Amino acid sequence: MSYVYLALAIIAEVIATSALKASNEFTRLWPSVLVVVGYLLAFYLLTLVLRTVPVGIAYALWAGLGIVLVTLVGIAIYGERPDLPAILGMAMIIGGVAVIQVFSSVSTHS
């Protein structure tokens, strides 16, 4: 169940982070509410994850997947276009997350 909570935490964080731009420096109400609620939910879910998943593993997955997903939202919603170095860096992040999941015995101990 911890990895379900982690996935939900990452999704909540990605929604909150993506809403930051739409909040226009917290001058627009509903995007600002989405930021606050999204981060509160994300961090609450992360506390549930940390009951069984080591903090380093949880944070690596949170940060790595969050970076890639926020970039995809930026492309889809805001028309942002990452350059080649950014794409290569994100490919390395995905590779790092895959290595953790496939090869790390720490990530499978609860």
matplotlib code that plots the C-alpha trace (Angstrom):
import matplotlib.pyplot as plt

x = [0.0, 3.0, 3.7, 0.1, 0.3, 3.6, 2.0, -0.9, 1.5, 3.5, 0.3, -0.9, 2.5, 2.6, -0.9, 0.1, 3.4, 1.7, -0.9, 1.8, 2.2, -1.6, -1.9, 0.0, 2.0, -1.0, -3.2, -5.7, -7.9, -8.7, -5.2, -3.8, -6.2, -5.2, -1.5, -2.1, -4.5, -2.3, 0.8, -1.0, -2.3, 1.0, 2.9, 0.3, 0.5, 4.3, 4.1, 2.2, 4.8, 7.6, 6.1, 7.5, 9.7, 13.1, 13.2, 16.0, 14.2, 10.8, 12.4, 14.3, 11.1, 9.1, 11.7, 12.6, 9.1, 7.8, 10.4, 9.4, 5.7, 5.8, 7.8, 5.1, 2.4, 4.4, 4.6, 0.9, -0.7, 1.8, 3.4, 6.9, 9.5, 12.5, 15.7, 17.9, 20.0, 16.8, 15.4, 18.7, 18.8, 15.2, 16.1, 18.9, 16.4, 14.0, 17.0, 18.0, 14.4, 14.4, 17.7, 16.4, 13.2, 14.8, 18.1, 17.9, 17.1, 16.5, 13.4, 11.8, 12.2, 9.2]
y = [0.0, 2.3, 2.6, 3.4, 6.2, 7.3, 7.4, 9.5, 11.8, 12.4, 13.1, 15.6, 17.3, 17.5, 19.0, 21.5, 22.4, 22.8, 25.1, 27.4, 28.9, 29.3, 30.9, 34.0, 34.5, 33.6, 36.3, 33.9, 32.2, 28.7, 27.8, 29.1, 26.8, 23.9, 24.6, 24.6, 21.6, 19.7, 20.2, 19.4, 16.1, 15.2, 15.7, 13.8, 10.9, 11.0, 10.6, 7.4, 6.2, 6.8, 4.3, 1.5, 2.9, 4.3, 8.1, 8.2, 5.8, 7.6, 10.9, 9.7, 8.3, 11.4, 13.9, 11.9, 11.1, 14.5, 16.3, 14.3, 14.6, 18.3, 18.7, 16.8, 19.0, 22.0, 20.7, 19.8, 22.8, 25.7, 24.9, 24.7, 22.9, 21.3, 21.4, 18.3, 18.6, 18.7, 15.7, 13.8, 14.7, 13.5, 10.3, 9.8, 10.5, 7.8, 5.5, 6.2, 5.5, 2.3, 1.2, 1.9, -0.1, -3.0, -3.5, -1.9, -4.3, -1.3, -0.3, -3.7, -3.9, -2.7]
z = [0.0, 0.6, -3.1, -3.8, -1.3, -2.9, -6.3, -5.0, -3.2, -6.3, -8.3, -5.7, -5.7, -9.5, -9.5, -6.8, -8.5, -11.8, -10.3, -9.0, -12.4, -12.8, -9.4, -10.8, -7.6, -5.4, -6.9, -8.4, -5.8, -7.2, -8.5, -5.2, -3.3, -5.5, -4.6, -0.9, -0.8, -3.2, -1.1, 2.1, 0.7, -0.9, 2.4, 4.4, 2.0, 2.1, 5.9, 5.4, 2.9, 5.3, 7.8, 5.6, 2.8, 3.6, 3.4, 0.8, -1.5, -1.1, -1.8, -4.8, -6.4, -5.4, -6.8, -9.9, -11.0, -10.0, -12.2, -15.2, -14.6, -14.0, -17.2, -19.1, -17.6, -18.6, -22.2, -22.3, -20.5, -20.7, -24.1, -22.6, -24.6, -22.9, -24.8, -25.6, -22.4, -20.3, -22.1, -21.6, -17.9, -17.4, -19.2, -16.7, -13.9, -15.2, -15.5, -11.9, -10.6, -12.6, -11.1, -7.6, -8.2, -10.0, -8.2, -4.7, -2.0, 0.3, -1.8, -1.3, 2.5, 4.5]

ax = plt.figure().add_subplot(projection="3d")
ax.plot(x, y, z, "-o")
ax.set_aspect("equal")
plt.show()
